[in-house]
């Protein structure tokens, strides 16, 4: 029996080989909060009939799917599956020199054909754990954020073809992991970006635009297809007003810059650290001229949006760990 509170909860995932076909979770992450919930549409059975009052005499299920979310500290291993599901690529981890450090470099591609099973174990107050299992899972967004010396945290949003409570609970098994806790922001030309000073915090959100409402039977909708912009990257940087050339001048002139957000953790080997890096070849800044707010240091909140660079694409996510597979 588990503890009858969130202390006994678990979140785990596995890649599926066939869309919507359950695969028992094989990797788990601790989180601060998470859920897998059914989304059920119902229509009342009704019609004008003398003597009958109210919304109807019954209701039927006309749609069934699901949503999910995980929030927590981004771990230093086993996070590649979610990155791959979002980005649409599955790179072979590249060994760094002759060390145990491996780099996963994810570029943007169509994520059709990538899906997963996710399961949340939710304890009743009695200690009995109820599993809610989502199949046909698609990662719709990933948001990363931290203070300059804070721990990198993330929010992962998911859409599911179906969610049920009839699958058996997979017993969680956690591997040793660390966190990423040093933020560096770099600006400049692509592949020559330089670190800037004065950044207090930053966040970035990577989003997939997909049609998750394709017609089909409840709980058996077809796999979502990429629509709209396909892939969006945006975020916020909170700097002190150290150098107007960093953000304010670019904003006033309407010029772009390459942007890198990089979080590092503990040393793996040699000069290689656990790391998460988001690289945007071309961003434009919004609201980058700060105002004076009392006697404190002048600081601002600068929004940015990534655009497609015809040479270097929309952006990439890099993940350094000891993982030899995604």
N, C-alpha and C positions, 0 to 999 in steps of 0.2 A: 504493500500500500504506500502511496505517495503522501506527502504532506498535503493537507486539504486547503491549499492556497496556491498563489502563483509560484511559490517556492518549489512546487512539484511539477511545474509546467515544462514543456520541451517543444523545440522547433527543429524539424529535419527535412531534408530534400534529397531527391535523386533525379537524374536525367531519365526521361522516358525514351524508349526506342520507337514506340507507336503513339501518336497523339491521343491523349485521353485514356491510355492504358496504364493502370497503376503499377508503380515500381516501389518497393519498400524503401523508405529513406535510408541512406547509407552515410550521410554526413550531417552533423548537428552543430548549431552555434548557440551559445548563450545570448540572450538579448534582454533589453530593458522592457520591451513590450512587443507582442506579435499576435497575429490572428489569422485564421483561415475560416471564412464565413460564407454560407450559401446565400445566393441572391435568388429569390423566388418571386415570380410574377403570378398573380392570381386574378381571375375574372369571375365576378358573381354570376350565378345562374338566376336570371330575373326576367320579368315581363309583367305587364299590367294584368292583374287578376283581382277581381272584386274580393275584398276581405283580407287580402294579403298586404301587410305593411312592412317596411324595412328595406334593406339593401338587396334582398333576394332570398331564395330558399336554399342556396348552396353556393360553393365556389369550386373552380377547377384550376389546376396549375397550368398556366400557359407559357411559362418560361422558367428556366432554371440554369443558373451558372454560379459564379462565385468570385470573391475578391480575397486578397490576402495582403499582409504587410509584416515586415520584420524591421525592428529598430534595435540598434545596439552599437557597440564598438566594433569596428571593422577588424577581423582577426588577421593574424599574420600567416595563416595557411588555410587551405581548402575553400577559398572564396572565389576561385576562378569559374566555377560552374555558373554562378549568378552573373558574373561579368560576361561570360560567353553567351548566355541566354539573352542578355540585353543588347550586346554589341553585334551579335550575329556571326562572329568568327570564333574559331577554336584553334588558336596558335599552339604549336608544339613548344613547350617551355624550353628556352635556350639556356644551356649551362653557361655560367659566367666563369671564364678561364677554366681552371681545374678544381673549382670549389663546389660546395653543396648548394650554392645560390643559383636559382633559375628564374629567368625573366619571362613573363607572359605579356605579350604586346598585342592588344586587341584593337583592330581598326573597325570602322563602321561598315556593315554589310546588311543585306536583307536577313532578318532573323527567322524567316519562314523555315520550318523544319526543326526548330529548337524549342523544346518544351520540357516541363518537369512536373514531378509530383512533390507536393509539400504537405506535411502533416504537423498539426499542433496537438499536443497532449494537454487537455484542460482538466485540472483536478476539481472534482466535486468536494464540498466541505467534508465529506466522509473519507476522502483520500483516494477514492476510485477515480482513475484518470479516463476521461472521455476523449477519444481521438477524432478530430475533424480533419478529413483528408481531401485535398484539392488535386484533381488530375487535369491534364491538359493545361498546365500552368505556363503563362507567358509573363516575363518580367517587363513591366510597362515603364518603370522609372527607377533611377538610383540617385539619391541625393547624399552628398558628402559634405561634412562641415566640421570645423573646429576653431578654437582660439589658437593663437600662434604657438603656444606651448601646451595646448590642451590635447586630449586624446581624440583621434579621428573617429567620428560617429557617422553612421549611415542609416538611411531609410530606404527600404526596397519595397516597391509596390508591385503587386501581381494580379493578373486576371486568370480565372480558371474556367475550363469548360464545364466542370461539375464539382460539387462538394458533397461528401457523404459522411455519415458517422458509423458506417458498417465495417470499415476496414479495421483490422487488428492494429493495436498500438505497437509500433516498432520501438524497442527499448533503446533509449539514447546511449551513445558511446562517444565521449568527448576526447579529442586529441589535445595535447599541450599546445598552447598558442600564446602569442603576445599581442601588443597593440602598437599603433603608429601614433607618435605624439610630438612630432616636430614639423611645423608647417613652414614651407618656403614658397614665396610667390615670385615668379620670374616673368619679365617682359622684354620685348625686343623683336628682332627678326627671327623667323623660324629656324630652329636648330642653333641659334646664337643668343637665346634669351639669357638675361642676367638677373640675378636676385635683387629685389628692391627692399628697402628698409621701411620700418614704421607700420607694417601691417599688423593689426590687432586680431583679426579673424577673417575667415573666408568660407564661402559655401559654393557648391556647384551642383546643378541638377541636370542629369542626362535622361531624356524622355523619348519613348517610342510612341508614335502616333499610329494606332492600329484600329481596324474595324473589328471590335469585339462583339458585335451584334449581328453577325451574319446569320441568315435564316437557316433554321434547322429544328430538330425536335428538342424539347426541353432536356437539358443535361447532355446533349449530343450535338452541339453547334460545331460547324466546321472551324478549322484553325483560323485565328485572326490573320488578316492580311494588312501589310503596311499601307498607310494612307497619309493624306495631308502632307506635312513637311517630311514625314518619315522619321526624322531624328532631330531632336532639338537639344541644344546645350545652352544653359544660362546660369547666372549666379550673381553673387554679391561679394565684394571685397570691402573691408572696413579699415581704411588706413588713417594714420595721422597725416597732417598736411606737411610732409617732409620735402617733397620735390614736386612742383607743379607740372613738370614735364612728364611724370609718370601717368597721370590720369587726366588732369584738368586741361593741359595743352592738347592732348589727343582728342578730348571731347569737344573743345572749342573749334579745332581744325577739322573735325570729322574724319580723322585718320584712324586706321586700324593698327593692331599690334598682335603679335603672337603671344599667347599666355600659357604659362605652365603653373599648375598647382601641384605641389609635391609634399607628401607626408612620409617621413621615415621613422623607423622603429629601431630595434636592436641590431647590432652587427651580426651578420650571418657568417661571413668569412672574408679575409683580405680586406678589400675596400667596399664590399657589397653588403647593403643593409636591407632589412625588410622595408618595403616601400610600396606606396600607392601614388601613381602620377596620372594626372589628367592633362593632356596636351591639346591646346586649341590653336591651330595655325593662324586663325584670323578672327579677332573679336573687335567689337565696337563697344564703347563705354557710354553709359547714361548717367545723368545727374552727377557729374564728376567734379563740379566746383562746390566746395563745402561752404558753409556759413559759420559765423562766429556764434557760439552758444555759451556765453558767460566767460569767466576768466580761465577756464581750462584750456588744454592744448586743442588747437583747431583740428578737427577730424571729420571725416565724412563717411558716407555709405555709397559706394560706387557699384552700380549694376552693370552687368556685361551680358552680351549675347554673341554667340559664335555664328559665323557665316561660313559658307562653303568656299574654300580656297581651291582654285582650279588646279593648282599644282600639288597641294598637300592634303586635300580633302577636308572633312568636317572636324576631325579630332580623333583622339585615341585614348585608351586607358591602359596603363602599364602596371603590372603587379609583380613585385619581386618577393620570392619566398623560397622555401626548400621543397616546394611541391614539384614533382617531376611529371605530373599529368594535370590537365585541367579538371 
